[in-house]
Amino acid sequence: MSSDNHQSSKQQDQGDTFLELRRKVQDGGSELLSASTTRLLESLKFTGRLTVVIQNGQILKSGYEEGYFRRKEDLNF
């Protein structure tokens, strides 16, 4: 395989991989979270925002904004 063909093939593979990631994100993200994390969110009836920052394919940081408290009494742990 020539160098040009190898480079073109590599770019195509990266493009296909990016399209697959994009599809998973656009489909609601259900494939982005592990089953255990999904179960935790469901058991908490969590409504809020999860944020994950990725750099060079690694999780750089993550966080959340709580939005699942319905009454002030719920804040008293």
Stockholm file with secondary structure:
# STOCKHOLM 1.0

chainA/1-77         MSSDNHQSSKQQDQGDTFLELRRKVQDGGSELLSASTTRLLESLKFTGRLTVVIQNGQILKSGYEEGYFRRKEDLNF
#=GR chainA/1-77 SS CCHHHHHHHHHHHHHHHHHHHHHHHHTTSTTTSCHHHHHHHHHHTCCSEEEEEEETTEEEEEEEECCCCCSGGGGCC
#=GC SS_cons        CCHHHHHHHHHHHHHHHHHHHHHHHHTTSTTTSCHHHHHHHHHHTCCSEEEEEEETTEEEEEEEECCCCCSGGGGCC
//
